[in-house]
Protein backbone atom coordinates (compact mmCIF):
# COMPACT_ATOMS: atom_id res chain seq x y z
CA UNK A 1 0.00 0.00 0.00
CA UNK A 2 1.47 3.31 -1.04
CA UNK A 3 1.59 6.47 1.01
CA UNK A 4 -1.03 8.08 -1.25
CA UNK A 5 -3.47 5.20 -0.77
CA UNK A 6 -3.00 5.27 2.99
CA UNK A 7 -3.53 9.03 3.07
CA UNK A 8 -6.68 8.70 0.97
CA UNK A 9 -8.11 5.99 3.25
CA UNK A 10 -7.40 8.03 6.39
CA UNK A 11 -8.96 11.11 4.75
CA UNK A 12 -12.10 9.22 3.70
CA UNK A 13 -12.53 7.67 7.15
CA UNK A 14 -12.09 11.10 8.75
CA UNK A 15 -14.69 12.68 6.46
CA UNK A 16 -17.08 9.79 7.16
CA UNK A 17 -16.76 10.25 10.93
CA UNK A 18 -17.27 14.01 10.70
CA UNK A 19 -20.32 13.66 8.42
CA UNK A 20 -21.78 10.92 10.61
CA UNK A 21 -21.51 13.13 13.70
CA UNK A 22 -23.06 16.06 11.83
CA UNK A 23 -25.98 13.96 10.56
CA UNK A 24 -26.63 12.52 14.03
CA UNK A 25 -26.56 16.05 15.48
CA UNK A 26 -28.82 17.45 12.75
CA UNK A 27 -31.46 14.74 13.15
CA UNK A 28 -31.03 14.80 16.98
CA UNK A 29 -30.33 11.06 17.12
CA UNK A 30 -28.26 11.27 20.32
CA UNK A 31 -30.97 13.28 22.07
CA UNK A 32 -33.72 10.91 20.89
CA UNK A 33 -31.84 7.89 22.26
CA UNK A 34 -31.26 9.62 25.60
CA UNK A 35 -34.96 10.54 25.91
CA UNK A 36 -36.12 7.03 25.03
CA UNK A 37 -33.77 5.52 27.61
CA UNK A 38 -35.04 7.99 30.21
CA UNK A 39 -38.65 7.06 29.41
CA UNK A 40 -37.80 3.36 29.63
CA UNK A 41 -36.16 3.86 33.02
CA UNK A 42 -39.09 5.87 34.41
CA UNK A 43 -41.90 3.55 33.34
CA UNK A 44 -41.62 1.14 36.29
CA UNK A 45 -41.51 4.09 38.72
CA UNK A 46 -44.68 5.60 37.28
CA UNK A 47 -46.45 2.25 37.35
CA UNK A 48 -45.92 2.18 41.11
CA UNK A 49 -43.94 -1.03 41.19
CA UNK A 50 -40.59 -2.42 40.18
CA UNK A 51 -41.90 -3.81 36.90
CA UNK A 52 -41.78 -7.48 37.92
CA UNK A 53 -45.41 -7.98 36.85
CA UNK A 54 -44.59 -7.06 33.26
CA UNK A 55 -44.00 -9.83 30.74
CA UNK A 56 -40.39 -10.90 30.31
CA UNK A 57 -40.20 -9.71 26.72
CA UNK A 58 -40.70 -6.11 27.88
CA UNK A 59 -37.53 -6.31 29.98
CA UNK A 60 -35.45 -7.68 27.11
CA UNK A 61 -33.49 -5.07 25.24
CA UNK A 62 -34.09 -5.47 21.54
CA UNK A 63 -32.20 -4.06 18.61
CA UNK A 64 -34.23 -1.92 16.20
CA UNK A 65 -35.31 -3.48 12.92
CA UNK A 66 -34.74 -1.34 9.87
Secondary structure, 3 states (H helix, E strand, C coil): CCHHHHHHHHHHHHHHHHHHHHHHHHCCHHHHHHHHHHHHHHHHHHHCCCCCCCCHHHHCCCCCCC
